[in-house]
Amino acid sequence: MKTHRPVSGVACRDGRCVPRSRELAEEVAVALSYNGSTQAVMMATPADLDDFATGFSITEGFATREEIVSIEAVRATRGIDLRIWLAEKAGRRLNERRRSMAGPVGCGLCGIDSLEEAMRPPPQVATRLAPLAASEVRDAIAAISAHQPLHDATRSAHAAGFWLPGAGMLAVREDVGRHNALDKLVGGLAREGVAPASGIMLITSRASVDLVQKTAMAGCGMLVAASAPTAAAVETAETAGICLVGLCRSDGFEIFSNPARIQSRKDANVA
Protein backbone atom coordinates (compact mmCIF):
# COMPACT_ATOMS: atom_id res chain seq x y z
CA MET A 1 0.00 0.00 0.00
CA LYS A 2 1.06 3.57 -0.58
CA THR A 3 2.23 5.61 2.40
CA HIS A 4 0.73 8.89 1.11
CA ARG A 5 -1.51 10.26 -1.66
CA PRO A 6 -2.68 13.62 -3.02
CA VAL A 7 -5.89 15.09 -1.59
CA SER A 8 -7.62 18.17 -2.98
CA GLY A 9 -8.48 21.11 -0.75
CA VAL A 10 -8.49 24.90 -0.51
CA ALA A 11 -5.55 26.94 0.77
CA CYS A 12 -6.31 30.28 2.42
CA ARG A 13 -3.40 32.67 2.89
CA ASP A 14 -3.30 36.43 3.28
CA GLY A 15 -7.06 36.72 2.71
CA ARG A 16 -7.02 34.69 -0.53
CA CYS A 17 -8.40 31.16 -0.94
CA VAL A 18 -7.31 29.03 -3.89
CA PRO A 19 -7.72 25.34 -4.79
CA ARG A 20 -4.72 23.19 -4.08
CA SER A 21 -3.65 19.57 -3.74
CA ARG A 22 -1.53 18.31 -0.86
CA GLU A 23 0.14 14.96 -0.18
CA LEU A 24 -1.35 13.42 2.97
CA ALA A 25 -0.11 10.41 4.91
CA GLU A 26 -2.11 7.21 4.73
CA GLU A 27 -3.48 5.94 8.03
CA VAL A 28 -4.96 2.45 8.13
CA ALA A 29 -6.18 0.03 10.78
CA VAL A 30 -3.57 -2.67 11.41
CA ALA A 31 -4.65 -5.65 13.48
CA LEU A 32 -1.79 -7.50 15.18
CA SER A 33 -2.89 -11.11 15.60
CA TYR A 34 -0.92 -13.70 17.55
CA ASN A 35 -1.45 -17.39 16.87
CA GLY A 36 -4.84 -16.66 15.33
CA SER A 37 -6.18 -14.26 17.99
CA THR A 38 -6.21 -10.46 17.58
CA GLN A 39 -4.16 -8.78 20.29
CA ALA A 40 -4.13 -5.14 19.19
CA VAL A 41 -5.56 -2.83 16.56
CA MET A 42 -3.46 0.25 15.83
CA MET A 43 -3.85 3.07 13.34
CA ALA A 44 -0.58 3.07 11.43
CA THR A 45 1.27 3.87 8.22
CA PRO A 46 1.13 0.78 5.95
CA ALA A 47 4.90 0.33 5.57
CA ASP A 48 7.64 -1.74 7.26
CA LEU A 49 4.97 -4.06 8.65
CA ASP A 50 7.33 -6.97 9.38
CA ASP A 51 9.43 -4.54 11.42
CA PHE A 52 6.27 -3.31 13.15
CA ALA A 53 5.20 -6.83 14.10
CA THR A 54 8.67 -7.71 15.35
CA GLY A 55 9.21 -4.50 17.29
CA PHE A 56 5.74 -4.47 18.86
CA SER A 57 6.27 -8.07 20.01
CA ILE A 58 9.59 -7.14 21.62
CA THR A 59 8.65 -3.83 23.24
CA GLU A 60 5.39 -5.20 24.65
CA GLY A 61 7.21 -8.21 26.07
CA PHE A 62 5.27 -10.76 24.02
CA ALA A 63 8.21 -12.45 22.31
CA THR A 64 11.85 -12.17 21.36
CA ARG A 65 12.93 -12.07 17.73
CA GLU A 66 13.86 -15.75 17.92
CA GLU A 67 10.40 -16.69 19.23
CA ILE A 68 8.62 -15.26 16.18
CA VAL A 69 8.01 -18.14 13.79
CA SER A 70 6.39 -16.22 10.92
CA ILE A 71 4.73 -12.93 9.97
CA GLU A 72 2.15 -12.45 7.24
CA ALA A 73 0.43 -9.20 6.24
CA VAL A 74 -3.03 -9.90 4.80
CA ARG A 75 -5.06 -7.17 3.12
CA ALA A 76 -8.60 -6.94 4.46
CA THR A 77 -11.55 -4.82 3.35
CA ARG A 78 -10.98 -2.16 5.99
CA GLY A 79 -7.31 -2.54 6.83
CA ILE A 80 -4.48 -5.02 7.27
CA ASP A 81 -4.37 -8.19 9.35
CA LEU A 82 -0.79 -8.63 10.52
CA ARG A 83 -0.65 -12.32 11.42
CA ILE A 84 2.15 -13.27 13.78
CA TRP A 85 2.84 -16.84 14.79
CA LEU A 86 4.86 -17.45 17.95
CA ALA A 87 6.77 -20.44 19.24
CA GLU A 88 4.86 -22.55 21.76
CA LYS A 89 6.55 -21.14 24.88
CA ALA A 90 5.96 -17.53 23.81
CA GLY A 91 2.37 -18.33 22.91
CA ARG A 92 1.72 -19.73 26.37
CA ARG A 93 3.33 -16.68 27.94
CA LEU A 94 1.15 -14.35 25.90
CA ASN A 95 -2.01 -16.19 26.87
CA GLU A 96 -1.13 -15.64 30.50
CA ARG A 97 -0.66 -11.94 29.91
CA ARG A 98 -3.47 -11.35 27.45
CA ARG A 99 -4.68 -7.81 27.05
CA SER A 100 -6.66 -5.91 24.45
CA MET A 101 -5.26 -2.71 22.98
CA ALA A 102 -7.32 -0.59 20.57
CA GLY A 103 -5.92 2.90 20.40
CA PRO A 104 -5.52 5.92 18.14
CA VAL A 105 -2.08 7.01 17.05
CA GLY A 106 -1.82 9.61 19.82
CA CYS A 107 -2.19 7.09 22.65
CA GLY A 108 0.17 4.26 23.40
CA LEU A 109 -1.64 2.85 26.44
CA CYS A 110 -5.25 2.74 25.25
CA GLY A 111 -7.02 -0.49 26.13
CA ILE A 112 -4.64 -1.68 28.84
CA ASP A 113 -6.88 -3.25 31.42
CA SER A 114 -4.98 -2.56 34.63
CA LEU A 115 -3.05 0.25 36.27
CA GLU A 116 -0.26 -2.19 37.10
CA GLU A 117 0.15 -3.07 33.41
CA ALA A 118 0.18 0.57 32.30
CA MET A 119 2.88 1.50 34.81
CA ARG A 120 4.82 -1.75 34.79
CA PRO A 121 8.41 -1.43 36.08
CA PRO A 122 10.90 -1.32 33.19
CA PRO A 123 13.82 -3.73 32.99
CA GLN A 124 17.27 -2.47 33.88
CA VAL A 125 19.24 -1.56 30.76
CA ALA A 126 22.87 -2.66 30.48
CA THR A 127 24.18 -0.14 27.96
CA ARG A 128 27.39 -0.68 26.02
CA LEU A 129 27.87 3.02 25.41
CA ALA A 130 30.89 4.89 26.68
CA PRO A 131 30.11 8.47 27.77
CA LEU A 132 29.34 10.57 24.70
CA ALA A 133 30.44 14.09 23.89
CA ALA A 134 27.59 16.58 23.69
CA SER A 135 28.63 17.25 20.09
CA GLU A 136 27.92 13.60 19.20
CA VAL A 137 24.38 13.89 20.53
CA ARG A 138 23.86 17.10 18.54
CA ASP A 139 25.16 15.33 15.41
CA ALA A 140 22.66 12.52 15.93
CA ILE A 141 19.81 14.98 16.40
CA ALA A 142 20.75 16.86 13.23
CA ALA A 143 21.11 13.70 11.15
CA ILE A 144 17.58 12.34 11.53
CA SER A 145 15.97 15.14 9.50
CA ALA A 146 17.69 13.89 6.34
CA HIS A 147 15.97 10.49 6.65
CA GLN A 148 12.29 11.48 6.79
CA PRO A 149 10.84 11.24 3.25
CA LEU A 150 7.28 10.66 4.48
CA HIS A 151 7.44 13.70 6.75
CA ASP A 152 8.96 15.77 3.95
CA ALA A 153 6.06 14.82 1.67
CA THR A 154 3.21 15.15 4.18
CA ARG A 155 4.39 17.06 7.30
CA SER A 156 2.40 14.60 9.41
CA ALA A 157 4.69 11.68 10.26
CA HIS A 158 6.93 10.93 13.21
CA ALA A 159 10.32 9.27 12.92
CA ALA A 160 12.45 7.07 15.15
CA GLY A 161 16.13 6.64 14.42
CA PHE A 162 19.12 4.66 15.69
CA TRP A 163 22.50 6.38 15.85
CA LEU A 164 25.67 4.36 16.31
CA PRO A 165 28.70 6.34 17.54
CA GLY A 166 31.42 6.23 14.93
CA ALA A 167 29.07 4.99 12.22
CA GLY A 168 26.22 7.52 12.14
CA MET A 169 22.52 6.90 11.51
CA LEU A 170 22.01 3.19 10.93
CA ALA A 171 18.22 3.07 10.61
CA VAL A 172 15.14 5.32 10.57
CA ARG A 173 11.48 4.34 10.51
CA GLU A 174 8.49 6.66 9.99
CA ASP A 175 4.83 6.38 10.94
CA VAL A 176 1.84 8.58 11.70
CA GLY A 177 2.11 7.19 15.24
CA ARG A 178 5.22 7.91 17.30
CA HIS A 179 4.86 4.60 19.16
CA ASN A 180 4.55 2.75 15.87
CA ALA A 181 7.67 4.45 14.50
CA LEU A 182 9.67 3.32 17.53
CA ASP A 183 8.29 -0.23 17.31
CA LYS A 184 9.22 -0.37 13.62
CA LEU A 185 12.73 0.80 14.44
CA VAL A 186 13.17 -1.78 17.20
CA GLY A 187 11.88 -4.48 14.88
CA GLY A 188 14.15 -3.43 12.05
CA LEU A 189 17.20 -3.52 14.33
CA ALA A 190 16.24 -6.95 15.66
CA ARG A 191 15.75 -8.37 12.18
CA GLU A 192 19.17 -7.02 11.13
CA GLY A 193 20.88 -8.32 14.27
CA VAL A 194 21.83 -4.86 15.57
CA ALA A 195 22.11 -4.53 19.36
CA PRO A 196 20.20 -1.44 20.60
CA ALA A 197 22.54 -1.30 23.61
CA SER A 198 25.32 -0.12 21.30
CA GLY A 199 23.73 3.18 20.26
CA ILE A 200 21.13 5.92 20.72
CA MET A 201 17.39 5.91 19.99
CA LEU A 202 15.98 9.20 18.67
CA ILE A 203 12.34 10.24 18.32
CA THR A 204 10.89 13.34 16.67
CA SER A 205 8.23 13.78 19.36
CA ARG A 206 7.82 14.18 23.09
CA ALA A 207 9.00 11.34 25.33
CA SER A 208 6.08 9.76 27.14
CA VAL A 209 6.35 7.00 29.71
CA ASP A 210 5.41 4.26 27.25
CA LEU A 211 8.16 5.28 24.82
CA VAL A 212 10.68 5.01 27.65
CA GLN A 213 9.24 1.59 28.54
CA LYS A 214 9.62 0.46 24.93
CA THR A 215 13.22 1.75 24.84
CA ALA A 216 14.00 -0.21 27.99
CA MET A 217 12.39 -3.37 26.60
CA ALA A 218 14.55 -2.97 23.49
CA GLY A 219 17.65 -2.71 25.69
CA CYS A 220 18.80 0.77 24.65
CA GLY A 221 20.45 3.01 27.24
CA MET A 222 19.78 6.43 25.70
CA LEU A 223 16.61 8.02 24.34
CA VAL A 224 16.78 11.43 22.65
CA ALA A 225 13.50 13.27 22.01
CA ALA A 226 12.73 16.42 20.07
CA SER A 227 10.28 17.70 22.70
CA ALA A 228 10.09 17.58 26.47
CA PRO A 229 9.43 14.36 28.39
CA THR A 230 6.70 13.88 30.94
CA ALA A 231 7.60 13.67 34.63
CA ALA A 232 6.62 9.99 34.67
CA ALA A 233 8.90 9.36 31.69
CA VAL A 234 11.84 10.82 33.60
CA GLU A 235 11.09 8.66 36.65
CA THR A 236 10.84 5.57 34.45
CA ALA A 237 14.11 6.40 32.70
CA GLU A 238 15.86 6.79 36.07
CA THR A 239 14.54 3.41 37.19
CA ALA A 240 15.64 1.70 33.97
CA GLY A 241 19.07 3.35 33.87
CA ILE A 242 18.29 5.22 30.65
CA CYS A 243 19.80 8.59 29.80
CA LEU A 244 16.79 10.64 28.70
CA VAL A 245 17.44 13.73 26.58
CA GLY A 246 14.79 16.17 25.41
CA LEU A 247 14.05 19.62 24.03
CA CYS A 248 16.58 19.06 21.27
CA ARG A 249 17.40 22.09 19.15
CA SER A 250 20.22 22.99 16.81
CA ASP A 251 22.00 24.79 19.64
CA GLY A 252 21.64 22.09 22.29
CA PHE A 253 19.39 19.95 24.46
CA GLU A 254 18.47 19.15 28.06
CA ILE A 255 19.38 15.98 29.98
CA PHE A 256 16.67 14.71 32.34
CA SER A 257 18.18 11.48 33.71
CA ASN A 258 21.60 9.84 34.06
CA PRO A 259 23.55 12.93 32.90
CA ALA A 260 26.93 11.25 33.39
CA ARG A 261 26.36 9.47 30.05
CA ILE A 262 27.04 12.75 28.23
CA GLN A 263 30.16 14.86 28.61
CA SER A 264 30.31 18.57 27.98
CA ARG A 265 33.48 20.07 26.52
CA LYS A 266 34.42 21.27 30.00
CA ASP A 267 33.96 17.77 31.45
CA ALA A 268 36.11 16.29 28.70
CA ASN A 269 38.92 18.76 29.38
CA VAL A 270 38.85 17.94 33.08
CA ALA A 271 39.04 14.23 32.34
Helices and strands as residue ranges (DSSP letters): E 4-13, E 16-25, E 28-34, E 37-44, H 49-59, G 65-67, E 68-76, E 79-86, H 88-96, E 101-103, H 115-118, E 132-133, H 134-143, G 144-147, H 149-154, E 158-164, E 168-175, H 178-192, G 196-198, E 200-203, H 209-218, E 222-225, H 231-240, E 243-249, E 252-257, G 259-261, E 262-263, H 265-270
